[in-house]
Amino acid sequence: MLKIKDITSPDNKEWDSIWSGCTYATYFHSREWAEIWRAYTDNSIKPAPELAIFSDNKKALIPFSVQLRKGLSKTYFLTADGQFGNWISLDGIDREHALLLIRYIDKRCKNLVWRWNPYDPLSIDLGLLDLYELEDDDNHAVDLTLGFNNILSGCYHGHRCSYKKGLKEGLSIRLADSLDDWIAYYHVYEDTLKRWGDTALSNYDWRLFEIIYRLNSPYIKLWVVLHNQRIIAGALCFYAREHVVCWHASVLEEYLPKRPMNFMFLEIMKNLCGCEYRWFDFNTSAHLEGLKTFKNRFGARQLRCNVYYKKSRPIRYYIKAKNLLGR
């Protein structure tokens, strides 16, 4: 009978090797991503990877990050910041292995945030977990193996027109190659925050972007859109073996009529086609229907990436009491 015969702590080299070779891994499964959040949170969120070794000698790495909260309560994340989770492996992990991993994770973690990895070849019901809450969610991704011409022709008419308009009006795109470029992009983000106000999906300070920039990683690329040599929009993308995800994007309000985001995303996909990448991922949409529609119009597929929350009984009682007192 198959079983997990050992759990070890992988060293950096082993984590990097498994991540770089796993076909369904995303950047969020990488050691780099975990270290970014360690640095940004001043060690309040730390990498805590575990390597499961099965009785058939197959291995699977669980890229945990752990957050220590008040009262010494620990919350585990399958990947830092609640991004795509699961496990990664260079071996043929099948359903039986996965069920053992799910049971182990459930037993290991009293408090857990687990977003399903939509690129995992296995589709398994996580009802085995002692769940506190399930959040239905999805992401949108374009299959790059279609080729750029097919991707462009598969876009809605308005997106194709916006792309051609951007070419005619002199928009251009390139990779950020200096700290000044990153600072200019952050100013674009600040303009976006001002426009969105309290409804902004995130509010990261400059320090996070500086940490990412200082890594000088080949798996991180900041694409910027220029008009008359001015950076007017951009997208921070993370690269894995077959997967590229846009984690962050912004545009100056005054340039919205030029539709630089439509132009930018198609130019990025054009750059990726013909390489070994399979997916360009627009990431999740915070349940904003307008944003989902925008992504759908690139011919993107809608993939499920539900979030599973598990909370210990003391935390559940605390939440219940707090909600009652707040009424």
C-alpha positions in Angstrom: 0.0 0.0 0.0 1.3 3.4 -1.0 2.2 5.7 1.9 4.3 8.7 2.8 7.4 7.2 4.3 9.2 10.4 5.2 8.9 14.2 5.4 12.1 16.2 5.1 13.2 19.9 4.7 14.5 20.4 1.2 17.6 22.6 0.7 17.6 25.6 -1.7 19.2 23.6 -4.5 16.6 20.8 -4.3 13.7 23.3 -4.2 15.1 25.2 -7.2 15.7 22.0 -9.2 12.2 20.6 -8.6 10.6 24.0 -9.4 12.5 24.7 -12.6 11.8 21.2 -13.9 8.1 20.8 -13.0 5.9 21.5 -16.1 2.9 22.6 -14.0 4.8 24.9 -11.7 4.1 28.6 -11.6 6.5 31.3 -10.4 4.5 31.3 -7.2 5.8 27.9 -6.4 9.4 29.1 -6.5 11.8 29.8 -3.7 12.2 33.3 -5.0 8.6 34.1 -4.5 8.7 32.9 -0.9 11.8 34.9 -0.3 10.2 38.1 -1.7 7.5 37.9 0.9 9.9 37.0 3.7 11.8 40.3 2.9 8.7 42.4 2.4 7.1 41.3 5.6 10.3 41.5 7.7 10.2 37.8 8.4 6.6 37.6 9.6 5.9 35.3 6.6 8.7 32.7 6.1 9.3 29.9 3.7 8.7 26.5 5.3 8.9 24.0 2.4 8.5 20.3 3.0 9.5 17.3 0.8 7.2 14.3 0.9 8.9 11.0 0.1 6.6 8.1 -0.8 7.1 4.4 -0.4 7.6 4.1 -4.1 10.4 6.7 -3.8 8.6 9.4 -5.7 8.9 12.9 -4.2 6.6 15.9 -4.0 7.6 19.4 -2.7 5.0 21.3 -0.7 6.1 25.0 -1.0 4.6 26.2 2.3 5.1 29.7 3.7 4.0 30.2 7.3 2.9 33.3 9.1 3.1 33.6 12.9 0.1 35.6 14.2 -0.8 36.9 17.7 -1.0 34.3 20.4 1.6 32.2 18.5 -1.0 30.9 16.1 0.5 29.8 12.8 -1.2 30.1 9.4 0.2 28.1 6.5 0.0 29.2 2.9 0.4 26.7 0.1 2.3 29.5 -1.6 3.1 33.0 -0.2 0.4 35.7 -0.6 -2.3 33.0 -1.2 -1.3 32.4 -4.8 -1.6 29.1 -6.8 -0.6 26.3 -4.5 -0.7 22.4 -4.4 2.7 20.7 -4.7 5.3 20.4 -7.4 7.2 17.3 -8.5 9.5 15.8 -11.1 7.9 12.4 -10.7 4.6 11.1 -12.0 2.3 12.1 -9.1 -1.0 10.4 -9.5 -4.4 10.6 -7.7 -3.2 8.2 -4.9 -0.2 10.3 -4.1 -2.3 13.4 -4.2 -4.8 12.1 -1.7 -2.0 11.2 0.7 -0.7 14.7 0.4 -4.1 16.3 1.0 -4.5 14.2 4.1 -1.0 15.1 5.3 -1.6 18.8 4.7 -4.9 18.7 6.5 -3.3 17.0 9.6 -0.3 19.3 9.5 -2.0 22.6 9.2 -4.6 23.8 11.7 -4.8 27.2 9.9 -4.4 27.1 6.2 -4.9 29.2 3.0 -4.8 27.0 -0.2 -5.5 28.3 -3.6 -5.8 25.4 -6.1 -3.3 25.4 -8.9 -5.4 25.3 -12.1 -2.4 23.9 -14.1 -2.1 20.8 -11.9 -2.9 17.8 -14.1 -4.9 16.2 -11.3 -8.4 17.4 -10.5 -9.3 16.5 -6.9 -12.1 17.4 -4.6 -10.6 19.1 -1.5 -13.7 18.2 0.5 -11.4 15.9 2.4 -10.1 19.0 4.2 -11.8 20.2 7.4 -12.7 23.4 5.7 -13.8 26.6 7.4 -14.7 28.4 4.1 -14.5 27.8 0.4 -14.1 30.8 -2.0 -15.1 30.1 -5.6 -12.6 31.8 -7.8 -11.1 31.7 -11.3 -8.3 33.0 -13.4 -8.0 33.7 -17.2 -5.2 32.4 -19.4 -4.4 32.3 -23.1 -3.0 29.1 -24.7 0.2 30.4 -26.4 0.6 27.2 -28.5 -2.1 28.6 -30.8 0.4 31.1 -32.2 0.1 34.8 -32.3 -1.9 35.2 -35.5 -4.6 32.8 -34.1 -4.6 34.5 -30.8 -5.1 37.9 -32.4 -7.8 36.6 -34.7 -9.5 35.0 -31.7 -9.7 38.4 -29.9 -12.9 40.4 -29.9 -13.1 43.0 -32.7 -12.6 45.9 -30.2 -9.3 44.4 -28.9 -8.0 43.9 -32.4 -8.9 47.5 -33.3 -7.2 48.8 -30.1 -4.1 46.9 -30.9 -3.9 48.3 -34.5 -4.6 51.8 -33.1 -1.8 51.5 -30.7 0.6 50.6 -33.5 -0.6 53.5 -35.6 -0.3 56.0 -32.7 3.3 55.1 -32.0 2.9 53.0 -28.8 5.9 50.8 -28.2 6.8 48.2 -25.6 10.1 47.1 -24.1 11.5 45.5 -21.0 12.4 47.8 -18.1 16.2 47.8 -17.9 17.0 50.3 -15.1 15.9 51.4 -11.6 14.6 54.6 -13.2 12.2 52.5 -15.4 10.9 50.7 -12.3 10.5 54.0 -10.4 8.6 55.4 -13.4 6.3 52.4 -13.4 5.7 52.8 -9.7 4.5 56.4 -10.4 2.1 54.9 -12.9 0.8 52.6 -10.2 0.4 55.5 -7.8 -1.7 57.2 -10.5 -3.8 54.1 -10.7 -4.2 53.9 -6.9 -5.4 57.6 -6.9 -8.0 56.7 -9.6 -9.3 53.7 -7.8 -9.3 55.1 -4.3 -10.8 52.8 -1.7 -11.7 50.3 -4.3 -8.1 49.5 -5.3 -7.3 45.8 -5.4 -3.9 46.3 -3.7 -1.8 49.0 -2.1 1.8 47.9 -2.2 4.5 50.4 -1.3 7.7 51.0 -3.3 9.7 48.8 -1.1 8.1 45.6 -2.5 9.0 46.6 -6.1 12.5 47.5 -5.0 12.9 44.1 -3.4 11.7 42.5 -6.7 14.0 44.7 -8.8 17.1 44.0 -6.6 16.7 40.3 -7.2 17.8 40.8 -10.8 16.0 37.5 -11.6 15.7 36.0 -15.1 12.2 34.9 -14.1 11.0 38.4 -13.5 10.3 40.9 -16.3 8.7 44.3 -16.1 7.2 45.3 -19.5 6.6 49.0 -20.1 4.6 50.8 -22.7 5.9 54.1 -24.1 4.4 57.0 -25.9 6.9 59.7 -27.0 9.5 58.1 -24.8 7.2 58.4 -21.7 6.3 55.3 -19.7 2.5 55.3 -19.6 1.7 51.7 -18.6 3.3 48.4 -17.6 2.9 44.9 -16.5 5.1 42.9 -14.0 5.2 39.3 -15.2 6.6 36.2 -13.6 8.0 33.3 -15.6 8.2 29.6 -14.9 9.0 26.6 -17.2 5.7 26.7 -19.2 3.7 29.5 -17.5 3.9 33.3 -17.5 1.6 35.3 -15.3 0.9 39.0 -15.1 0.9 39.7 -11.4 0.6 43.5 -11.5 -0.4 46.0 -14.2 -1.1 49.8 -14.2 -1.8 52.6 -16.7 -1.9 56.4 -16.5 -5.4 57.7 -16.6 -4.8 60.3 -19.2 -3.7 57.6 -21.7 -6.7 55.3 -21.2 -8.3 56.5 -24.5 -5.3 55.0 -26.4 -6.1 51.6 -25.0 -2.4 50.9 -24.0 -3.4 47.8 -22.0 -4.9 46.0 -25.0 -1.8 46.8 -27.0 0.6 45.8 -24.2 -0.9 42.4 -23.5 -1.0 41.4 -27.1 2.6 42.5 -27.6 3.7 40.5 -24.6 1.9 37.4 -26.0 3.5 38.0 -29.4 6.9 38.0 -27.6 6.1 34.7 -25.9 4.7 32.8 -28.9 7.2 30.5 -30.4 9.1 30.0 -27.1 8.5 27.1 -24.8 5.8 28.8 -22.8 2.3 27.2 -22.9 0.3 29.8 -20.9 0.0 33.5 -20.6 -2.0 34.0 -17.4 -3.9 37.2 -16.6 -4.3 36.0 -13.0 -7.4 36.4 -10.9 -9.9 39.2 -11.1 -11.1 39.8 -7.5 -14.6 38.9 -8.7 -14.8 42.0 -10.8 -17.0 41.2 -13.8 -15.8 44.0 -15.9 -12.2 42.8 -15.5 -13.2 39.3 -16.3 -14.9 40.5 -19.5 -11.8 42.4 -20.5 -9.7 39.2 -20.2 -12.2 37.0 -21.9 -12.1 39.2 -24.9 -8.5 38.1 -25.5 -9.8 34.6 -26.1 -8.6 33.6 -22.7 -9.8 30.4 -21.0 -11.5 30.7 -17.6 -9.9 28.2 -15.2 -10.9 27.3 -11.7 -8.6 28.3 -8.8 -10.8 28.1 -5.7 -9.4 29.1 -2.4 -9.8 26.8 0.6 -9.6 28.2 4.1 -9.1 26.1 7.2 -9.1 27.5 10.7 -8.5 26.0 14.1 -11.4 25.8 16.6 -10.1 28.6 18.8 -9.8 30.9 15.8 -13.3 29.9 14.6 -14.7 30.7 18.1 -12.9 34.0 18.1 -14.3 35.0 14.7 -17.8 34.0 15.8 -17.6 36.0 19.0 -16.2 39.0 17.2 -19.0 38.9 14.6 -21.6 38.7 17.4 -20.1 41.6 19.2 -20.0 43.6 16.0 -23.7 43.3 15.4 
